[in-house]
Amino acid sequence: MFIEISDIKKDYGSGESRVEVLKGISFGIEKGEFCVLLGPSGSGKTTLLN
């Protein structure tokens, strides 16, 4: 596996105002593969890569 992402989670805020924006994201990319992240504005593409 060239790149492997496993069980990514991301929250913003805390307590009652906590918002879970990514939950359980996992994927792998083999060397030579082409990968595209598609989604509407605000869907978490940049958050996933950061």
KADA-V924104 format. One record per backbone hydrogen bond with DSSP energy under -1.0 kcal/mol. CO is the residue of the C=O (numbers start at 1). NH is the residue of the N-H. Records with the same first field share a line. If there is no record, write none. Layout:
CO=NH / NH
This chain:
3=29
5=27
8=25
10=21 / 22
12=19
14=17
15=18
19=12
22=10
25=8
27=5
29=2 / 3
30=33
40=43
44=48
45=49
46=50
